Amino acid sequence: MALDRWIGLVLLGVCLVYGYAAWFTMDDMLAPFMRRNPIWPSTFPKVLSILGIIASLVIVTGLEKGEQKIGDIDYRRLWDYNLGQAVLLLALMVAYALLLRPAGFLVSTSGFLILGALILGERRILLTVLIAAIATGVVWYLVQVVLGIFLRPLPFFFGG
Amino acid sequence: MLEGLLIGLQTALSIQNLLMVIGGCLIGTFIGMLPGLGPMSIIAIMIPVAISMGDPSAALILLAGVYYGAIFGGSTSSILLNAPGVAGTVASSFDGFPMARQGKAGKALTIAAIASFAGGTIGAILLMVFAPILSSVALLFHSAEYFALMVVGLSAIAAFAGTGQVAKALLMTILGLIMATVGEGALFNMPRFTMGLMDLQSGFGFITLAMAMFALPEALFLVLKPRDAKESDGDIKDLRITRAEARAIAPVIGRQSIQGFFIGVLPGAGATIASFLGYAVERNIATKEEQDEFGKGSIKGLAAPETANNAACTGSFVPLLTLGIPGSGTTAILLGALIALNVTPGPRLMIDEPQIFWAVIMSMFIGNLVLLILNLPLIPYIAKVLSIPRNFLIPFILFFTLMGAYIGQNNATELLLLVGFGICATILRFADYPLAPLLIGFILGGMLENNFARSMQLYDGVSFIWERPMTLGLLIVAAILIILPSYRARRARIRASGVADGD
């Protein structure tokens, strides 16, 4: 089974769970006066869940046949690409998300830019650090001072 | 109309807004040139900046400038490197890249710039003429018709998805609608599908989703498969086009501006379809010897998609500004930005806030002119920007997607959602699922449900569907739009397999 049909199956599961939540769990919480309404909060989700189930079934069963074409990247040969770099970068993004608040903007952002370049194979450390530092400073200035959105610049133990 | 034009000129010609256009065009051109960042991603990145300006006309003017710049920038990379960063500029590389390889890169870029300018300007004139008509029709619309119209828009998006893709595009649209129901609805004060998580109380962030659907997968694709950036040796000569060449492309530009505009008006068709269709039409009506040139560096083959592309981008503003329905992923993002700025595009926009409507139209003219003036002298230098090392480019793209999501909500959980959705979107792209319908569904979902709920309450049931002929008609159109492409694909397949179809 091709990947698009597997995805169809996963999405079918999503629609089923969504449908279960819409059909069986939402209406009990409704206040009595709202029950007189012609439309309930669950009405639209109910319709959507049915449509979603139909659409994903069409894909899973392969009713609509399109020509199999290989896009920019052939996922069957994923290992031939720079998969390691991509996974590392995603992990770096997660780390950034978790560290942004505790470590402060300046540390985490320059760290992100430096490590990101290193992961991609950059070896000119000094240049990388310089570019990352300048970019971080400029972005922080733009966001904090020009746009006026608060970004904690320093790690939490500096109290910023 | 004249009065409106003057209002628009007054707003658009203020120093601040002029700077916005120029800045937007420059930013758009430079970022748009980088392969992998299309207008959608760039506008998504610029939204936090635009929103924080607070003035809706200035924000829209900035974003329109970015939009035009990005489209032109995208054609640059597809002409110079055969690396179209955007689907809409793929057709430009058919003839643009062969020209660049023949050492006529300068001429190709000049033709692209002129064709874009003409397409955009003629498109803006058509917008000026037709938008008021369309919007006066739109004033007759009721919430039931709005609901039906949005269904038409959503199904048109699915219908234009291409053969064998209709079910996928539909499923993506429905998924977008499903995601829009997460959080508290406007009509019911009750959290839905939040799974008890406080962070989902207000629903998914629109910028987070936009970044996750477009910018992040593009960046990951660049990581996975570095595009072999063939060095064009930088000598860009032969900038001028001759009089004979100008005469040859003039009718092409004229035809494609009009055709592209009207394709752009259709929700869901957009610049990609317009550019491919423009290329195909011009190829078919060209003379025999010109036809052989197509694909090997024909100036007509470059001018046609470039013009159609830009005219369609202008055309896609018609449904956005007059009906509040985005015709493409980019205008969907613009709609999100407008709503964040407390402007609801729709039939009342021209009556309630004419200065916004006309300022946008004027900024289209100014933006196109600025683009032409800025870009013609810049063309020799433009190629150099493409050589930013990938090692620095990709971390910056990722960082900007993170920043975009974080600044919007000031919530670190959004960043985790962004990465999660980004991975999902990348997998979906592997399997050739279109992602724009998901975002359009997400954005239209709330409005769709509200209008549906309102008409349900007014009619105390679903009777509005058959009691209002216009609603019924629109819903029938929607059904046809979904069924027709799969029917035609099926028939084409049967015919291809050698079975006669009765005639």
Chai-1 contact restraints between the chains, C-beta under 6 A:
chainA,res_idxA,chainB,res_idxB,connection_type,confidence,min_distance_angstrom,max_distance_angstrom,comment,restraint_id
A,L3,B,A431,contact,1.0,0.0,6.0,A-B,restraint_1
A,D4,B,A431,contact,1.0,0.0,6.0,A-B,restraint_2
A,I7,B,A431,contact,1.0,0.0,6.0,A-B,restraint_3
A,Y18,B,I178,contact,1.0,0.0,6.0,A-B,restraint_4
A,P38,B,M456,contact,1.0,0.0,6.0,A-B,restraint_5
A,P38,B,D460,contact,1.0,0.0,6.0,A-B,restraint_6
A,P38,B,G461,contact,1.0,0.0,6.0,A-B,restraint_7
A,I39,B,A453,contact,1.0,0.0,6.0,A-B,restraint_8
A,I39,B,M456,contact,1.0,0.0,6.0,A-B,restraint_9
A,P41,B,F188,contact,1.0,0.0,6.0,A-B,restraint_10
A,P41,B,M190,contact,1.0,0.0,6.0,A-B,restraint_11
A,P41,B,R192,contact,1.0,0.0,6.0,A-B,restraint_12
A,F44,B,E449,contact,1.0,0.0,6.0,A-B,restraint_13
A,P45,B,T181,contact,1.0,0.0,6.0,A-B,restraint_14
A,L48,B,L177,contact,1.0,0.0,6.0,A-B,restraint_15
A,L48,B,I178,contact,1.0,0.0,6.0,A-B,restraint_16
A,L51,B,I174,contact,1.0,0.0,6.0,A-B,restraint_17
A,G52,B,I174,contact,1.0,0.0,6.0,A-B,restraint_18
A,A55,B,A167,contact,1.0,0.0,6.0,A-B,restraint_19
A,A55,B,L170,contact,1.0,0.0,6.0,A-B,restraint_20
A,A55,B,L171,contact,1.0,0.0,6.0,A-B,restraint_21
A,A55,B,I174,contact,1.0,0.0,6.0,A-B,restraint_22
A,S56,B,L171,contact,1.0,0.0,6.0,A-B,restraint_23
A,V58,B,A167,contact,1.0,0.0,6.0,A-B,restraint_24
A,I59,B,A167,contact,1.0,0.0,6.0,A-B,restraint_25
A,E64,B,A167,contact,1.0,0.0,6.0,A-B,restraint_26
A,E64,B,S486,contact,1.0,0.0,6.0,A-B,restraint_27
A,G66,B,T163,contact,1.0,0.0,6.0,A-B,restraint_28
A,G66,B,G164,contact,1.0,0.0,6.0,A-B,restraint_29
A,G66,B,Q165,contact,1.0,0.0,6.0,A-B,restraint_30
A,G71,B,D432,contact,1.0,0.0,6.0,A-B,restraint_31
A,D72,B,F221,contact,1.0,0.0,6.0,A-B,restraint_32
A,I73,B,L224,contact,1.0,0.0,6.0,A-B,restraint_33
A,I73,B,K225,contact,1.0,0.0,6.0,A-B,restraint_34
A,Y75,B,F430,contact,1.0,0.0,6.0,A-B,restraint_35
A,Y81,B,L224,contact,1.0,0.0,6.0,A-B,restraint_36
A,Y81,B,K225,contact,1.0,0.0,6.0,A-B,restraint_37
A,N82,B,V223,contact,1.0,0.0,6.0,A-B,restraint_38
A,N82,B,L224,contact,1.0,0.0,6.0,A-B,restraint_39
A,Q85,B,V223,contact,1.0,0.0,6.0,A-B,restraint_40
A,A86,B,L220,contact,1.0,0.0,6.0,A-B,restraint_41
A,A86,B,V223,contact,1.0,0.0,6.0,A-B,restraint_42
A,A86,B,L224,contact,1.0,0.0,6.0,A-B,restraint_43
A,M93,B,V419,contact,1.0,0.0,6.0,A-B,restraint_44
A,V94,B,V419,contact,1.0,0.0,6.0,A-B,restraint_45
A,A97,B,A412,contact,1.0,0.0,6.0,A-B,restraint_46
A,A97,B,L415,contact,1.0,0.0,6.0,A-B,restraint_47
A,A97,B,L416,contact,1.0,0.0,6.0,A-B,restraint_48
A,L100,B,A412,contact,1.0,0.0,6.0,A-B,restraint_49
A,R101,B,A412,contact,1.0,0.0,6.0,A-B,restraint_50
A,L113,B,P395,contact,1.0,0.0,6.0,A-B,restraint_51
A,G116,B,P395,contact,1.0,0.0,6.0,A-B,restraint_52
A,A117,B,N391,contact,1.0,0.0,6.0,A-B,restraint_53
A,A117,B,F392,contact,1.0,0.0,6.0,A-B,restraint_54
A,A117,B,P395,contact,1.0,0.0,6.0,A-B,restraint_55
A,L120,B,N391,contact,1.0,0.0,6.0,A-B,restraint_56
A,L120,B,I394,contact,1.0,0.0,6.0,A-B,restraint_57
A,E122,B,N391,contact,1.0,0.0,6.0,A-B,restraint_58
A,L147,B,S52,contact,1.0,0.0,6.0,A-B,restraint_59
A,I149,B,I407,contact,1.0,0.0,6.0,A-B,restraint_60
